[in-house]
Amino acid sequence: MSSSAPPPPPPPPGSGFPPPEPEENGPGGTGGTGGYGAPPPAAPYGGGVVAAPGNNTKAVAALVTGIAGIVFAICCSALGLVLGIVGAVLGYLAGQEISRSNGTQGGAGMAKAGLITSVVAIVLAVILMIVGAALGVSDAFENMAP
C-alpha cells in the first residue's frame, strides 16, 4: 500500500477550472492545515501608526455658525448678523489655539473657512438690512393686515 492519497475527483462538467494540485506539507507549504500560513509578526510596543490630531471644536463651531449665518442673513438679517459675529469670534479664537498647539490640534483650514464665511454673513446681513430699510420692508408687513 502506498501512503499517498487517492487523486481528487474530476471537476463537474462546465466548471472550466482544473482541480487544485495537492501541496506538500499542507496548504501554502507551511505545514499547517488552515491554508493561510503563519500570521505576520506583531508590531513592537510603542511603534506603528500615529493618530492624526483631532479638529479644534471651536473651528468646527465657527464653520457651522458661519454657514448658518449666511443662510439666516438672507431670510432674517438680524439672526444672520448675530451668527456671523459669533462665527467670526470663534474662527479667530480657534486659529489662535491651533497655532499655539504645536501640532496637537488640527482644523486650521476649518477655522479659516469659518472666519471667512462668518465675515461674508456679516457683510450680507448688513447689506440686506440697509436694502430692507431703504425699501421699507417692515412697512409692507403692516399693510398686509386686513
C-alpha positions in Angstrom: 0.0 0.0 0.0 1.2 3.5 -0.7 0.9 6.4 1.8 -0.2 8.9 -0.9 -3.8 10.0 -1.0 -6.0 9.0 -3.9 -6.3 11.6 -6.7 -9.0 14.2 -6.4 -12.3 13.6 -8.1 -12.8 15.2 -11.6 -14.4 18.6 -11.7 -18.1 18.9 -12.5 -18.8 19.4 -16.2 -18.6 23.0 -17.4 -16.6 24.5 -14.5 -13.6 25.3 -16.7 -11.0 25.2 -13.9 -8.7 22.2 -13.3 -8.7 20.9 -9.7 -6.0 22.2 -7.4 -2.9 20.1 -7.1 -2.1 18.7 -3.6 0.7 20.5 -1.9 3.5 19.1 0.2 3.2 19.8 4.0 -0.3 21.2 3.7 -1.6 24.3 2.0 0.9 27.1 1.5 3.8 24.7 2.2 3.9 25.8 5.8 2.9 22.6 7.4 -0.4 24.0 8.6 -3.8 23.0 7.5 -5.6 26.4 7.6 -4.5 27.5 4.2 -3.3 30.9 5.3 0.2 30.2 6.6 1.7 31.8 9.7 0.4 35.2 10.9 2.7 38.2 10.4 4.7 39.3 13.4 3.2 41.7 15.8 4.2 45.4 15.8 6.7 46.4 18.5 5.3 48.2 21.6 5.1 52.0 21.1 5.6 51.7 17.3 3.2 51.8 14.5 0.8 54.4 13.1 0.5 57.7 14.9 -3.1 59.1 15.1 -3.8 62.4 13.3 -4.6 65.3 15.6 -8.2 66.0 16.2 -10.0 69.0 15.0 -10.4 72.0 17.2 -14.0 72.2 18.4 -14.2 76.0 18.1 -13.1 75.6 14.4 -16.0 73.3 13.7 -18.4 75.6 15.5 -17.0 78.6 13.6 -17.7 76.9 10.3 -21.2 75.8 11.2 -22.1 79.2 12.6 -20.6 80.9 9.5 -22.6 78.8 7.1 -25.8 79.2 9.2 -25.1 83.0 9.3 -25.1 83.2 5.5 -28.4 81.3 5.3 -30.1 83.3 8.0 -28.7 86.6 6.7 -30.9 86.1 3.6 -34.1 85.3 5.4 -33.8 87.2 8.7 -30.8 89.5 8.7 -30.6 90.2 12.4 -30.1 86.5 13.2 -27.6 86.2 10.4 -25.7 89.1 11.8 -25.5 87.6 15.2 -24.4 84.2 13.9 -21.8 85.9 11.7 -20.3 87.8 14.7 -20.3 84.6 16.8 -18.7 82.6 14.0 -16.0 85.3 13.3 -15.0 85.3 17.0 -14.9 81.5 17.2 -12.9 81.3 14.0 -10.3 83.8 15.2 -10.0 82.1 18.6 -9.8 78.7 17.0 -7.0 79.8 14.7 -5.0 81.2 17.7 -5.5 78.0 19.7 -4.4 75.8 16.8 -1.3 77.8 16.1 -0.3 77.6 19.8 -0.9 73.9 20.0 2.3 72.9 18.2 0.5 70.3 16.0 -1.6 68.6 18.7 -4.8 70.2 17.2 -6.0 70.2 13.7 -8.5 72.2 11.8 -6.6 75.4 10.8 -8.3 75.4 7.4 -11.7 74.8 9.0 -11.1 77.8 11.3 -10.1 80.0 8.4 -13.2 78.9 6.4 -15.4 79.6 9.4 -13.9 83.1 9.8 -14.4 83.8 6.0 -18.0 82.5 5.9 -18.8 84.5 9.1 -17.4 87.7 7.6 -19.5 87.0 4.4 -22.6 86.5 6.7 -21.9 89.8 8.5 -21.5 91.8 5.3 -24.5 90.2 3.6 -26.7 90.8 6.7 -25.7 94.4 6.9 -26.3 95.0 3.2 -29.7 93.3 3.3 -30.6 95.3 6.4 -29.8 98.5 4.6 -31.7 97.5 1.5 -34.6 96.4 3.6 -34.7 99.7 5.5 -34.4 101.7 2.2 -37.3 99.8 0.7 -39.4 99.9 3.8 -39.8 96.1 4.1 -41.1 96.4 7.7 -43.9 98.7 6.4 -45.0 96.1 3.9 -45.9 93.7 6.7 -48.0 96.3 8.5 -50.1 97.0 5.3 -50.8 93.3 4.8 -53.2 93.1 7.8 -56.9 93.3 6.7 
